[in-house]
Amino acid sequence: MKQKIELGSRVADVITQVEGVVTGHAEYLTGCDQYLVQPEPKAEDRGRVRPPAEWYDENRLKCYGPVPSVLEAIAELSKERFLDDVGTERAGGADLPAPVK
């Protein structure tokens, strides 16, 4: 049975016990979907370089639910307005104008 894990969910790998937040999802034709998990730093490691995110097969992950603070931060960022290089206001951070040579 396939589970649907949302981006921003807190998960744990049932084999290695690595816990983290899902930051990516890859869907393959073969059906072996994978999720990119960013490990959460331990309390004693806060402020240091974070461990790298790793890909895990879907069937190895146990989902504990969404991480509200991450989802709220993403929603807040999407509301901000940015200025591009020529001073034109644009919403969000995507769809940049093509570079001029």
C-alpha positions in Angstrom: 0.0 0.0 0.0 1.4 3.3 -1.1 1.4 6.2 1.4 1.3 9.8 0.3 3.8 11.9 2.3 3.4 15.6 2.0 6.4 18.0 1.7 7.1 19.5 5.1 6.1 16.3 6.9 8.2 15.0 9.8 9.3 11.4 9.1 11.6 8.7 10.4 13.5 6.0 8.6 12.4 2.7 10.2 15.8 1.1 9.4 18.4 3.7 10.5 16.1 5.7 12.8 17.1 9.0 11.0 14.4 11.6 11.7 13.9 14.7 9.7 11.6 16.8 7.4 10.6 15.9 3.9 12.0 18.5 1.5 11.7 16.7 -1.8 9.8 13.9 -3.6 10.8 11.9 -6.7 8.2 9.8 -8.5 9.5 7.0 -10.8 7.8 5.0 -13.5 8.9 1.8 -11.7 6.9 2.8 -8.7 9.8 3.1 -6.3 9.1 6.6 -5.1 11.6 8.4 -2.9 11.6 11.3 -0.5 14.4 13.7 0.3 14.8 13.9 4.1 16.7 16.7 5.8 17.7 15.4 9.3 16.9 17.6 12.2 20.0 18.6 14.2 20.3 17.4 17.8 20.2 20.0 20.5 24.0 19.8 21.1 24.6 20.3 17.3 22.5 23.5 16.9 24.4 26.3 15.2 26.8 23.8 13.4 26.7 22.6 9.8 23.6 20.5 9.2 24.0 17.0 8.1 23.2 16.5 4.3 19.7 15.5 3.2 19.4 12.0 1.9 16.9 10.1 -0.4 14.9 7.3 1.2 12.5 4.8 -0.4 8.9 5.5 0.5 8.3 2.1 2.2 11.2 2.9 4.7 9.6 6.0 6.1 7.1 6.4 8.9 5.2 9.7 8.8 4.5 11.7 12.0 2.6 14.5 10.4 3.3 18.0 9.1 5.7 20.5 10.6 3.5 23.6 11.2 6.4 26.0 11.7 7.9 25.1 8.3 4.6 25.2 6.5 3.8 28.6 8.0 7.2 30.0 7.1 6.8 28.9 3.5 3.3 30.5 3.3 4.7 33.7 4.8 7.6 33.8 2.3 5.2 33.3 -0.6 3.3 36.4 0.5 6.4 38.7 0.5 7.1 40.9 -2.5 10.6 41.2 -4.1 12.3 43.6 -6.4 14.1 42.2 -9.4 17.4 43.6 -10.8 15.8 46.4 -12.6 13.6 47.5 -9.7 10.3 46.0 -10.9 8.2 44.5 -8.1 7.4 40.8 -8.5 5.5 38.4 -6.2 7.3 35.4 -4.7 10.7 34.3 -5.7 10.1 32.5 -9.0 9.7 33.5 -12.6 12.7 35.8 -12.9 13.1 37.7 -16.1 15.5 36.3 -18.7 19.0 37.6 -18.4 20.1 40.4 -20.8 23.4 40.0 -22.5 
